[in-house]
Amino acid sequence: MEGSLGTDNAPATGQPRPAIRFGLAIVLGALGYWLNGFNLSLLPEGPEFVFGGALALLAFLWLGAGPGLLATAISLSALWMLRGTAAVVTVVYVLEVWLVCRIHRRIGSLVAASAIYWLTAGCVLDRLLYGGILGLQTPFLMLLLVKQLLNGFINATVAEASFWFLRTRLPAALGHRAPTERLQLYLFRRVLFVVLLPLFGLTFLYAEVAYERRVDAARAEELRTAGDLRLQVEALALRQNEALMWLGRTVEIARAGGKALPPDVLRQFARWHSEFRTVGVTNQEGVVIAAVPERLPAGEALVGQIMAGRPFFVEARRSMRMSSSPQLLGVDGTRAGANEPTLVMAPPLIDGRGQFDGIVFGVISNDRFQAVLSRVRVPTGQLPTLITSDFRVIASLDPRMSPGMSLASRLPIHTLSGTETALFRYFPPPDGSWYSRLAMDQRYAAFQAIPAFELAVLVDLPIQNLQAQMLGVTFSAIAVLVATLVLAFGVAVLVSRHIARPLARVNAISRDIAGHRFPGPAPL
C-alpha cells in the first residue's frame, strides 16, 4: 500500500566511492574527536555529554558500516586516552551507533531508535560495564541514563538533519536526482522531527532545573549543619574556658597568699574535667611548674618544659586574655612524635599588681570533639569534619579523614583564609577507587570558621551521596523522557496517516486518469 508506514532501504544515490568514503570517515571522526573534547553536563560533576556521536551516526548512515566504525573509533579515541584502562566502557557507544542505525532502518526515526537503544540494550550494558567493571553505583548509573537519553536525542537530531540534507538537497544541488521514499514515511519523519524538538527542549530544561533545585537544597542543608556544629563546638570550648578560668582564679588566690598550688587541686580538677587530656600551670617565664599527667607517655617529664615560645602563651601574655591555639601533639609537650592536632586553651594568671604571672593551660581531648560531631543530627550523606586554621583534621565522621591529615593542598585556602562562611567544591585525598581515579569523587562542601578558637567546621557532601539523593529527580526525568518519546511518536503516526491516506487516493486517481482508466467515480 502506498501510504503504509515503512522504510526505504535502498542505498542512497550518489554515494561516494570506497576510497572517498573512508576519507570522509576520517574527516568525520576527526571532527567527532574535537567535539568530544567539550565538557558539558547536567551537573558539574555528572557524566559528560559526548557530541562526537552525531558524526559517527552520520558516517554510518551516509557512508556505510565500515566507514562508520572507522569514524566512531577515531572520535572515541579522545575518551580512550583520557580514561586509560576504563576506556573499555566506551564499547557501549560503539554498539550504540551500530544498533541505532539498524533500528532506524526498521522504524524510520533515528531519534526514536536512539531512545529505544538506551532504554533496552544500552541500559543493560551500562549495568555490566560501568557497574560491573568500574563498580559505579546505581544513582550514578541512573543519572548516566538520563544523560545518554538526552545526549542521544541531540546526536540523533543532528545526524538525521545532516543525513536528510546530504540525501536529498545535496544531490539536487549537484544536478542529480534525489532518492524517493514512501509518502507516509516522509511525513512521519518530518512530523516526528518537528514534534520532538520542542518537547525534548522542554524536557532538557525540566531535568536541568530539577537537578539545580536539588543541589541548592543540599547546599542549604550543608550550611545549616555547619552552623549547628559551629555552635556546638563553640559551646564545648566555652565550657572548658570557664573551667580553666576557675582553676586560674584558684592558682591566683594561692599565689596571693604566698603559697604554692596544692598538688591535689590539679589532680582533682583533672578528675572532674576528663575532657582535658593534659592540664598544667606555668610561671611568668613559661616554665611548667605543675601538670597532670606529670610525665609524657614516652616517660619524659612534663614539669620543667618551656612554653614561652608557644603561640597560646605568647598571645595570653600579649593580650592578657584567654588564648587558644590548635597545636600538634608533641609540639606543646603533650605527646612526643605525634602528628595529631588538638586545641590548647590558656587563660593568663594575673598577680596582685595586675601583671602577667604565667598561664593555666588545658589540652582538650579530641575524643570530645569527635563526640560533638557524632551527637549533632547530621542529614543523610553529609560528612562533618573539624579542622584547624591551618587546615589539619582534628576530628571527623568521614573515614577518609584521619586526625592530623592536612587538607591544605585540597581546599581552596586562598578563598577560605579570612572567610567565616563559604561554599565550594573540592577533591578529597585519593582512595584508589574508580570514582577517585576518574576524578568523579568531587565533593560539595560548606565551611564555617570559628575564629575565637582558630578552628573551622567543614561539612562535605560527596557527589555519590548527592546522586543518591537525586534518585527521585532522576526517575522523574526518565519518565518524562519516555512519555515525551511516546507522545511524539504517537502524534507523528496519527498525523502522517491522516495526511497520507487522502493524498495517496488522489495520487491513485491521477494515475488512473493518466492511464485512461475510468472505472467510475471514486470518493476522495
C-alpha positions as CSV (number, residue, x, y, z in Angstrom):
1,M,0.0,0.0,0.0
2,E,1.4,3.4,-1.0
3,G,0.6,5.1,2.3
4,S,1.7,2.4,4.7
5,L,4.4,3.1,7.3
6,G,7.7,1.6,6.2
7,T,11.2,2.4,5.3
8,D,13.1,2.8,2.1
9,N,16.1,0.5,2.4
10,A,17.6,1.3,-0.9
11,P,21.1,2.8,-0.8
12,A,21.4,6.5,-1.2
13,T,22.1,7.6,-4.7
14,G,25.4,9.4,-5.4
15,Q,27.2,7.5,-2.6
16,P,30.9,8.2,-2.9
17,R,33.4,5.6,-4.0
18,P,35.1,3.4,-1.3
19,A,38.3,5.5,-1.1
20,I,36.4,8.7,-0.8
21,R,34.0,7.2,1.8
22,F,36.9,6.2,4.1
23,G,38.5,9.5,3.6
24,L,35.3,11.2,4.6
25,A,35.0,8.9,7.6
26,I,38.4,10.0,8.8
27,V,37.3,13.7,8.5
28,L,34.1,13.0,10.3
29,G,35.9,11.0,13.0
30,A,38.4,13.9,13.5
31,L,35.6,16.3,13.9
32,G,33.9,14.0,16.4
33,Y,37.2,13.7,18.3
34,W,37.2,17.5,18.5
35,L,33.6,17.7,19.7
36,N,34.2,15.1,22.4
37,G,36.7,17.4,24.0
38,F,34.0,19.8,25.1
39,N,32.9,19.4,28.7
40,L,29.2,19.8,29.2
41,S,26.9,18.0,31.7
42,L,23.7,18.4,33.7
43,L,25.7,18.6,36.9
44,P,29.3,20.0,37.2
45,E,30.4,16.5,38.4
46,G,27.9,14.5,36.4
47,P,28.6,12.3,33.3
48,E,29.7,14.5,30.4
49,F,27.9,14.8,27.1
50,V,29.8,13.4,24.0
51,F,28.7,15.1,20.8
52,G,31.0,13.2,18.5
53,G,28.3,10.5,18.3
54,A,26.4,12.7,15.9
55,L,29.1,12.5,13.3
56,A,29.6,8.8,13.9
57,L,25.9,8.2,13.3
58,L,26.1,10.3,10.1
59,A,29.0,8.3,8.9
60,F,27.1,5.0,9.4
61,L,24.0,6.3,7.6
62,W,25.8,8.1,4.8
63,L,29.0,6.1,4.2
64,G,28.1,2.6,5.4
65,A,29.1,0.3,8.3
66,G,32.9,0.1,7.6
67,P,33.5,3.9,7.3
68,G,31.0,4.4,10.2
69,L,33.1,2.1,12.5
70,L,36.3,4.0,11.5
71,A,34.7,7.4,12.3
72,T,33.4,6.0,15.6
73,A,36.8,4.7,16.6
74,I,38.6,7.9,15.8
75,S,36.1,10.1,17.6
76,L,36.2,7.9,20.8
77,S,40.0,7.8,20.9
78,A,39.8,11.0,22.9
79,L,37.9,9.2,25.6
80,W,40.3,6.3,25.5
81,M,43.3,8.5,26.1
82,L,41.6,10.4,28.9
83,R,40.3,7.3,30.8
84,G,43.0,4.8,30.2
85,T,42.0,1.2,31.2
86,A,38.5,2.5,31.9
87,A,38.1,3.1,28.2
88,V,36.6,-0.4,27.8
89,V,33.3,1.0,28.8
90,T,33.2,3.1,25.7
91,V,32.1,0.0,23.8
92,V,28.6,1.0,24.8
93,Y,28.9,3.9,22.4
94,V,30.3,1.8,19.6
95,L,27.3,-0.5,19.9
96,E,25.0,2.5,20.1
97,V,26.0,3.8,16.7
98,W,25.7,0.3,15.1
99,L,22.4,-0.7,16.7
100,V,20.7,2.7,16.5
101,C,21.3,2.7,12.7
102,R,19.8,-0.8,12.4
103,I,16.8,0.1,14.5
104,H,16.4,3.3,12.3
105,R,16.1,1.1,9.2
106,R,13.0,-0.6,10.7
107,I,11.2,2.3,12.3
108,G,12.3,5.3,10.2
109,S,13.4,7.6,13.0
110,L,16.9,8.0,14.3
111,V,15.8,9.9,17.4
112,A,13.3,7.2,18.4
113,A,15.9,4.5,17.6
114,S,18.4,6.1,20.0
115,A,15.9,6.3,22.8
116,I,14.9,2.6,22.2
117,Y,18.6,1.6,22.4
118,W,19.3,3.4,25.6
119,L,16.2,2.1,27.3
120,T,17.0,-1.5,26.4
121,A,20.5,-2.7,25.4
122,G,22.2,0.5,26.5
123,C,20.8,0.3,30.0
124,V,21.9,-3.3,30.3
125,L,25.4,-2.5,29.0
126,D,25.7,0.4,31.5
127,R,25.0,-2.0,34.4
128,L,27.5,-4.6,33.1
129,L,30.3,-2.2,32.1
130,Y,30.0,0.9,34.3
131,G,28.6,-1.1,37.3
132,G,30.4,-4.4,36.9
133,I,33.8,-3.3,35.7
134,L,34.2,0.1,37.4
135,G,31.9,-0.6,40.3
136,L,29.9,2.6,39.9
137,Q,26.8,2.8,42.0
138,T,23.1,2.8,40.9
139,P,22.5,6.5,41.5
140,F,25.3,7.4,39.1
141,L,24.1,4.8,36.5
142,M,20.6,6.3,36.6
143,L,22.0,9.8,36.1
144,L,24.1,8.4,33.3
145,L,21.0,7.0,31.6
146,V,19.3,10.4,31.7
147,K,22.4,12.0,30.2
148,Q,22.6,9.2,27.5
149,L,18.9,9.7,26.5
150,L,19.3,13.5,26.2
151,N,22.7,13.1,24.5
152,G,21.3,10.5,22.2
153,F,18.5,12.8,21.2
154,I,20.9,15.7,20.4
155,N,23.2,13.5,18.4
156,A,20.4,11.7,16.5
157,T,18.8,15.0,15.7
158,V,22.0,16.5,14.2
159,A,22.8,13.3,12.4
160,E,19.3,12.9,10.9
161,A,19.1,16.5,9.8
162,S,22.5,16.3,8.2
163,F,21.7,13.0,6.5
164,W,18.5,14.4,5.1
165,F,20.4,17.3,3.6
166,L,23.1,15.0,2.1
167,R,20.5,12.5,0.8
168,T,18.0,15.0,-0.7
169,R,19.3,18.6,-1.0
170,L,22.9,17.9,-2.0
171,P,22.1,15.6,-5.0
172,A,19.6,18.2,-6.2
173,A,22.1,21.0,-5.9
174,L,24.6,18.9,-7.9
175,G,22.1,18.2,-10.6
176,H,21.4,14.6,-9.6
177,R,18.0,13.0,-8.8
178,A,17.3,12.7,-5.1
179,P,16.1,9.3,-3.9
180,T,12.4,8.8,-3.2
181,E,10.7,7.5,-0.2
182,R,7.2,6.5,0.7
183,L,4.8,9.3,1.4
184,Q,3.8,8.3,4.9
185,L,7.3,7.6,5.9
186,Y,8.3,11.0,4.6
187,L,5.6,12.7,6.6
188,F,6.3,10.6,9.7
189,R,9.9,11.6,9.8
190,R,9.1,15.3,9.3
191,V,6.3,15.4,11.8
192,L,8.3,13.5,14.4
193,F,11.2,15.8,14.0
194,V,9.0,18.9,14.4
195,V,7.2,17.5,17.4
196,L,10.3,16.2,19.2
197,L,12.3,19.3,19.1
198,P,10.2,21.5,21.4
199,L,9.2,18.5,23.6
200,F,12.8,17.4,24.2
201,G,13.9,21.0,24.7
202,L,11.3,21.4,27.5
203,T,12.4,18.0,28.9
204,F,16.0,19.0,29.0
205,L,15.1,22.3,30.7
206,Y,13.0,20.4,33.3
207,A,15.8,18.0,34.1
208,E,18.4,20.8,34.5
209,V,16.1,22.9,36.7
210,A,15.1,19.9,38.8
211,Y,18.8,19.0,39.4
212,E,19.8,22.5,40.2
213,R,17.0,22.9,42.7
214,R,18.0,19.7,44.4
215,V,21.7,20.8,44.5
216,D,20.6,24.2,46.0
217,A,18.5,22.4,48.7
218,A,21.5,20.2,49.5
219,R,23.8,23.2,49.8
220,A,21.4,24.9,52.2
221,E,21.3,21.8,54.3
222,E,25.1,21.8,54.4
223,L,25.2,25.4,55.6
224,R,22.6,24.6,58.4
225,T,24.6,21.6,59.5
226,A,27.9,23.6,59.6
227,G,26.2,26.3,61.6
228,D,24.8,23.9,64.1
229,L,28.2,22.2,64.5
230,R,29.9,25.5,65.0
231,L,27.6,26.4,67.8
232,Q,28.2,23.0,69.5
233,V,32.0,23.3,69.2
234,E,31.9,26.8,70.5
235,A,29.8,25.8,73.4
236,L,32.2,23.0,74.3
237,A,35.2,25.3,74.1
238,L,33.5,28.0,76.2
239,R,32.7,25.4,78.9
240,Q,36.3,24.4,79.0
241,N,37.4,28.0,79.1
242,E,35.1,28.7,82.1
243,A,36.6,25.6,83.9
244,L,40.2,26.8,83.2
245,M,39.3,30.3,84.4
246,W,38.1,28.9,87.7
247,L,41.3,26.9,88.0
248,G,43.3,30.1,87.2
249,R,41.5,32.0,89.9
250,T,42.3,29.2,92.4
251,V,46.0,29.5,91.4
252,E,46.0,33.3,91.7
253,I,44.4,33.1,95.2
254,A,47.0,30.6,96.3
255,R,49.9,32.7,94.9
256,A,48.5,35.9,96.5
257,G,48.7,34.1,99.9
258,G,52.3,33.2,99.2
259,K,51.5,29.6,98.9
260,A,52.2,27.0,96.1
261,L,49.2,25.4,94.4
262,P,48.4,22.2,96.3
263,P,49.0,19.2,94.1
264,D,45.6,17.7,94.9
265,V,43.8,20.7,93.4
266,L,45.2,20.0,89.9
267,R,44.6,16.2,90.1
268,Q,41.0,16.8,91.4
269,F,40.4,19.3,88.6
270,A,41.6,16.7,86.0
271,R,39.2,14.1,87.5
272,W,36.3,16.5,87.4
273,H,37.1,17.6,83.8
274,S,38.1,14.4,82.0
275,E,37.7,16.3,78.7
276,F,41.2,17.6,79.2
277,R,43.9,15.2,78.3
278,T,46.5,17.5,79.9
279,V,46.3,20.3,82.5
280,G,49.2,22.5,83.6
281,V,50.4,25.7,85.2
282,T,53.4,27.8,84.2
283,N,55.3,30.7,85.8
284,Q,55.7,34.0,84.1
285,E,58.7,32.8,82.2
286,G,56.7,30.0,80.7
287,V,58.2,27.1,82.6
288,V,55.7,24.4,83.5
289,I,55.7,24.1,87.3
290,A,52.8,21.7,87.7
291,A,51.0,19.3,85.4
292,V,48.6,16.4,85.2
293,P,49.8,13.9,84.0
294,E,53.3,14.7,85.2
295,R,55.0,12.7,82.6
296,L,54.5,12.1,78.9
297,P,53.7,8.6,77.5
298,A,57.3,8.3,76.5
299,G,58.4,8.8,80.1
300,E,59.7,12.4,79.7
301,A,58.8,14.8,82.5
302,L,56.3,17.5,81.5
303,V,57.2,19.6,84.5
304,G,60.1,21.8,83.5
305,Q,59.1,22.1,79.9
306,I,59.3,25.6,78.5
307,M,56.1,27.0,76.9
308,A,57.4,30.6,76.4
309,G,57.6,30.3,72.6
310,R,54.2,28.6,72.1
311,P,51.5,30.7,70.3
312,F,49.0,30.3,73.1
313,F,51.5,31.5,75.8
314,V,52.6,34.4,73.6
315,E,49.1,35.5,72.9
316,A,47.9,35.2,76.5
317,R,50.9,37.3,77.7
318,R,50.3,39.9,75.0
319,S,46.5,40.3,75.3
320,M,46.2,39.4,79.0
321,R,43.1,37.4,77.9
322,M,42.3,33.8,77.4
323,S,44.0,32.4,74.2
324,S,43.5,29.2,72.3
325,S,45.6,27.7,69.6
326,P,45.5,24.3,67.8
327,Q,48.8,22.7,68.3
328,L,50.4,19.5,67.0
329,L,50.8,17.0,69.8
330,G,54.5,16.7,70.6
331,V,55.0,20.4,69.9
332,D,53.2,21.5,73.0
333,G,54.8,18.9,75.1
334,T,51.9,16.5,75.5
335,R,52.9,13.6,73.3
336,A,56.2,13.4,71.5
337,G,56.4,12.4,67.9
338,A,52.7,12.6,67.1
339,N,51.2,14.5,64.2
340,E,47.7,14.9,65.6
341,P,46.5,18.5,66.2
342,T,44.5,19.4,69.2
343,L,43.2,22.5,70.9
344,V,45.2,24.1,73.7
345,M,43.4,26.8,75.8
346,A,45.3,29.1,78.1
347,P,43.9,31.8,80.3
348,P,46.5,34.2,81.8
349,L,47.4,34.4,85.5
350,I,47.4,37.9,87.0
351,D,49.3,38.8,90.1
352,G,48.2,41.3,92.8
353,R,49.8,44.2,90.8
354,G,47.9,43.4,87.6
355,Q,51.0,41.9,86.0
356,F,51.2,38.8,83.9
357,D,52.2,35.8,86.1
358,G,52.0,32.8,83.8
359,I,49.2,30.7,82.4
360,V,47.0,27.8,83.1
361,F,46.7,25.6,80.1
362,G,44.5,22.7,79.2
363,V,44.7,20.4,76.2
364,I,41.2,19.3,75.1
365,S,40.9,15.6,74.2
366,N,40.0,15.1,70.6
367,D,37.5,12.5,71.6
368,R,35.3,15.3,73.0
369,F,35.2,16.9,69.6
370,Q,34.5,13.6,68.0
371,A,31.6,13.1,70.4
372,V,30.2,16.6,69.4
373,L,30.3,15.6,65.7
374,S,28.5,12.3,66.5
375,R,25.9,13.9,68.7
376,V,24.7,16.5,66.3
377,R,21.9,15.3,64.0
378,V,23.5,15.3,60.5
379,P,21.4,14.8,57.4
380,T,22.0,11.6,55.5
381,G,25.0,11.7,53.2
382,Q,26.8,14.6,54.9
383,L,30.3,14.1,56.5
384,P,31.3,16.7,59.0
385,T,35.0,17.4,59.9
386,L,36.6,19.7,62.5
387,I,39.8,21.3,61.2
388,T,42.3,23.8,62.5
389,S,43.0,27.2,61.0
390,D,45.9,25.6,59.0
391,F,43.5,23.0,57.6
392,R,44.5,20.0,59.6
393,V,41.9,17.5,60.7
394,I,41.1,17.3,64.4
395,A,38.0,15.1,64.3
396,S,35.8,13.7,61.5
397,L,32.9,11.4,60.8
398,D,34.5,10.8,57.4
399,P,36.5,7.5,57.3
400,R,38.9,9.1,54.7
401,M,39.8,12.0,57.1
402,S,42.2,10.8,59.8
403,P,43.3,13.2,62.7
404,G,46.4,15.1,61.6
405,M,45.7,14.8,57.9
406,S,46.4,18.1,56.1
407,L,43.8,19.3,53.7
408,A,45.8,22.4,52.7
409,S,46.6,21.0,49.2
410,R,42.9,20.0,48.6
411,L,40.9,23.0,49.9
412,P,40.9,26.5,48.2
413,I,42.9,28.0,51.1
414,H,43.2,31.4,49.4
415,T,39.4,31.7,49.3
416,L,38.9,30.3,52.9
417,S,41.6,32.4,54.6
418,G,39.9,35.3,56.4
419,T,36.4,34.0,55.4
420,E,33.8,32.8,58.0
421,T,31.4,31.1,55.6
422,A,31.9,29.6,52.2
423,L,30.5,27.1,49.8
424,F,32.9,25.4,47.4
425,R,33.8,22.1,45.7
426,Y,37.0,20.1,46.1
427,F,38.5,16.7,45.6
428,P,39.3,14.7,48.7
429,P,42.5,12.7,49.2
430,P,42.5,9.7,46.7
431,D,41.4,6.3,48.0
432,G,42.1,4.1,45.0
433,S,38.5,3.7,43.8
434,W,37.4,4.2,40.2
435,Y,35.5,7.3,41.4
436,S,38.8,8.7,42.6
437,R,40.9,7.5,39.7
438,L,38.4,9.0,37.2
439,A,38.1,12.3,39.2
440,M,34.4,11.5,39.8
441,D,34.6,11.9,43.6
442,Q,34.3,15.7,43.9
443,R,32.6,17.0,47.0
444,Y,30.2,19.8,47.7
445,A,31.5,21.5,50.9
446,A,30.3,24.1,53.4
447,F,32.8,25.9,55.5
448,Q,32.2,27.7,58.8
449,A,35.1,29.3,60.6
450,I,35.3,29.6,64.4
451,P,37.8,32.5,64.7
452,A,37.9,32.7,68.5
453,F,39.5,29.3,68.8
454,E,41.3,29.1,65.4
455,L,39.0,26.2,64.3
456,A,36.6,25.6,61.4
457,V,33.8,23.2,60.6
458,L,33.9,21.5,57.2
459,V,30.7,19.7,56.0
460,D,31.2,17.5,52.9
461,L,28.6,16.0,50.7
462,P,30.3,13.5,48.3
463,I,28.9,13.5,44.8
464,Q,27.9,9.9,45.2
465,N,25.7,10.8,48.2
466,L,24.2,13.7,46.3
467,Q,23.4,11.5,43.3
468,A,21.7,9.1,45.7
469,Q,19.5,11.9,47.0
470,M,18.6,12.8,43.4
471,L,17.2,9.4,42.5
472,G,13.7,10.7,42.7
473,V,14.5,13.5,40.3
474,T,16.4,11.1,38.0
475,F,13.4,8.7,37.8
476,S,11.0,11.5,37.1
477,A,13.3,12.8,34.3
478,I,13.4,9.3,32.8
479,A,9.6,9.0,33.0
480,V,9.2,12.4,31.3
481,L,11.7,11.5,28.6
482,V,9.8,8.2,27.8
483,A,6.5,9.9,27.9
484,T,7.8,12.6,25.5
485,L,9.0,10.0,23.1
486,V,5.8,8.0,23.2
487,L,3.7,11.2,22.8
488,A,5.8,12.4,19.8
489,F,5.8,9.0,18.2
490,G,2.0,8.7,18.5
491,V,1.4,12.2,17.2
492,A,3.7,11.6,14.2
493,V,2.0,8.3,13.3
494,L,-1.5,9.7,13.5
495,V,-0.7,12.9,11.6
496,S,1.2,11.1,8.9
497,R,-1.6,8.6,8.4
498,H,-4.3,11.3,8.4
499,I,-2.5,13.3,5.7
500,A,-1.0,10.4,3.6
501,R,-4.2,8.4,3.0
502,P,-6.2,11.1,1.1
503,L,-3.1,12.1,-0.8
504,A,-2.4,8.5,-1.7
505,R,-6.0,8.2,-3.0
506,V,-5.6,11.4,-5.1
507,N,-2.3,10.0,-6.4
508,A,-4.0,6.7,-7.4
509,I,-6.8,8.6,-9.2
510,S,-4.4,10.8,-11.1
511,R,-2.5,7.7,-12.3
512,D,-5.8,6.1,-13.5
513,I,-6.6,9.3,-15.4
514,A,-3.2,9.4,-16.9
515,G,-3.6,5.8,-18.0
516,H,-7.0,6.5,-19.4
517,R,-8.7,4.2,-16.8
518,F,-12.0,5.5,-15.7
519,P,-13.7,2.8,-13.5
520,G,-16.2,5.3,-12.3
521,P,-16.5,8.0,-9.6
522,A,-14.4,7.2,-6.5
523,P,-14.7,9.0,-3.2
524,L,-11.9,11.3,-2.2
